[in-house]
Amino acid sequence: MRLNIFLSILLLIPVFVFAQNQSELSSQIEKLNKIYAQSIISNDTKTMMSLYTEDVVSLPSYQPMIRGIETLRTLSEQVENSEWKTTSFDMKTTDIIPTGNFVIEVGNYKMTMSGPGVPDWSDEGKYLTVWQKQDDGRLKIKIEMWNTDLNPWLQMQQSEGEQK
């Protein structure tokens, strides 16, 4: 009987540790995502870049792959200095998958932007972020990918139909 109880406890320990680790990772990523979203809304490239590894790979919708933090910084500063502004940005994590020194995050986003001579523009879609655990325990973005759920060709066709 004692052996059965002991074995049951031994089997439950990894489940408890995994659940605790998942909860801690989810909390840490949620905080980082809030910093990320706020830095986008406030056009704070410096804060945003602090969330990335030096060798980041970014795979944005409708653009070529971006490699390295310096290239990403340059492109982010161009957006920061443009007349386009993100007015709202919300991320919702749906999955956290820890694996070794990496944590894979899957989620959905919603955002609104404004630009010169254009009414507010809304977008929503999904994203995948690979976070890398740093020596100091922090997580930084190693790889990111996102794409819209909205079909721009369908939107163009609808606009053309409205103009006729």
Secondary structure, DSSP 8 states (H G I E B T S, - for coil): -HHHHHHHHHHHHHHHHHHHHHHHHHHHHHHHHHHHHHHHHTT-HHHHHTTEEEEEEEE-TTS--EESHHHHHHHHHHHHTSS-EEEEEEEEEEEEEEETTEEEEEEEEEEEEEETTEEEEEEEEEEEEEEEE-TTS-EEEEEEEEEESS-HHHHHHHHHHHH-
